[in-house]
Amino acid sequence: MKERALREGLETADRYRLSGLAAFAKHNLGLALGRQGRLDEGRRMEEEAVQAYRAEGNRRLEGGSRIYLATILAAAGDLNTAEEQAQEALTILDAAEVFEQANGFFRGLE
């Protein structure tokens, strides 16, 4: 049921060229597929979400996608790559938090 809704959302996003919505659907679909044991397909979706979020400059969701990707990779037994993705996610998310805090500080000066 959830998979079907996510796939329909992805099709709609692609049809209307809504890249942010497409990335969001891939991000969640990847994890859903991974939890169903469809690890290759889940990995592909999550890798596409990482690429889309990186292209958008959305560091927070890129980090989240990398965490989901690490989860899928670990389930597939690829522990080294899973660890690499998890470490990259932590670096990205830490940088995103610092940026967000600095941005809030400068907004307060306006």
C-alpha positions as CSV (number, residue, x, y, z in Angstrom):
1,M,0.0,0.0,0.0
2,K,2.7,2.5,1.0
3,E,4.9,1.5,-1.9
4,R,2.1,2.0,-4.4
5,A,1.4,5.5,-3.0
6,L,5.0,6.4,-3.2
7,R,5.3,5.1,-6.7
8,E,2.3,7.1,-7.8
9,G,3.7,10.2,-6.1
10,L,7.0,9.6,-8.0
11,E,5.2,9.2,-11.3
12,T,3.2,12.5,-10.7
13,A,6.4,14.3,-9.6
14,D,8.2,13.1,-12.7
15,R,5.3,14.0,-15.0
16,Y,5.1,17.6,-13.6
17,R,8.9,17.9,-13.2
18,L,8.7,18.4,-9.5
19,S,12.2,17.4,-8.6
20,G,11.9,18.0,-4.9
21,L,8.8,15.8,-4.6
22,A,10.5,13.2,-6.8
23,A,13.5,13.1,-4.5
24,F,11.3,12.9,-1.4
25,A,9.4,9.9,-3.0
26,K,12.6,8.1,-3.9
27,H,14.0,8.8,-0.4
28,N,11.0,7.1,1.3
29,L,10.5,4.5,-1.4
30,G,14.1,3.4,-1.1
31,L,13.7,2.6,2.6
32,A,10.4,0.9,2.1
33,L,11.9,-1.4,-0.6
34,G,14.9,-2.1,1.6
35,R,12.6,-3.1,4.5
36,Q,10.8,-5.5,2.1
37,G,14.2,-7.1,1.4
38,R,14.4,-5.6,-2.1
39,L,17.8,-4.3,-1.3
40,D,19.1,-3.6,-4.9
41,E,16.1,-1.6,-5.8
42,G,16.0,0.2,-2.5
43,R,19.7,1.1,-2.9
44,R,19.1,2.5,-6.3
45,M,16.3,4.7,-5.2
46,E,18.2,6.0,-2.2
47,E,21.3,6.7,-4.4
48,E,19.1,8.7,-6.7
49,A,17.6,10.6,-3.8
50,V,21.1,11.4,-2.5
51,Q,22.1,12.7,-6.0
52,A,18.9,14.8,-6.3
53,Y,19.3,16.4,-2.8
54,R,23.0,17.1,-3.5
55,A,22.0,18.8,-6.8
56,E,19.4,20.9,-4.9
57,G,21.8,21.8,-2.2
58,N,19.5,20.3,0.4
59,R,22.1,19.1,2.9
60,R,19.7,18.0,5.6
61,L,17.8,15.6,3.3
62,E,20.9,14.5,1.6
63,G,22.2,13.4,5.0
64,G,18.9,11.7,5.7
65,S,19.0,9.8,2.4
66,R,22.6,8.7,3.2
67,I,21.4,7.3,6.6
68,Y,18.7,5.3,4.8
69,L,21.3,4.2,2.2
70,A,23.6,3.1,5.0
71,T,20.8,1.1,6.5
72,I,20.1,-0.7,3.2
73,L,23.8,-1.3,2.6
74,A,24.2,-2.8,6.1
75,A,21.2,-5.1,5.5
76,A,22.9,-6.2,2.2
77,G,26.1,-7.0,4.1
78,D,28.1,-4.2,2.6
79,L,29.3,-2.9,5.9
80,N,32.3,-0.9,4.7
81,T,30.2,1.1,2.3
82,A,27.4,1.4,4.9
83,E,29.9,2.9,7.3
84,E,31.2,5.3,4.7
85,Q,27.7,6.5,3.9
86,A,26.9,6.9,7.6
87,Q,30.1,8.9,8.2
88,E,29.3,11.2,5.3
89,A,25.8,11.6,6.6
90,L,27.1,12.7,10.0
91,T,29.5,15.2,8.4
92,I,26.8,16.6,6.1
93,L,24.2,16.9,8.9
94,D,26.7,18.5,11.3
95,A,27.5,21.1,8.6
96,A,23.8,21.7,7.9
97,E,23.1,22.3,11.5
98,V,26.0,24.8,11.8
99,F,24.8,26.6,8.6
100,E,21.2,26.7,9.9
101,Q,22.3,28.2,13.3
102,A,24.5,30.8,11.6
103,N,21.7,31.7,9.2
104,G,19.4,32.2,12.1
105,F,21.9,34.4,13.9
106,F,22.3,36.6,10.8
107,R,18.5,36.8,10.3
108,G,18.3,38.1,13.9
109,L,20.7,41.0,13.0
110,E,18.4,42.3,10.2
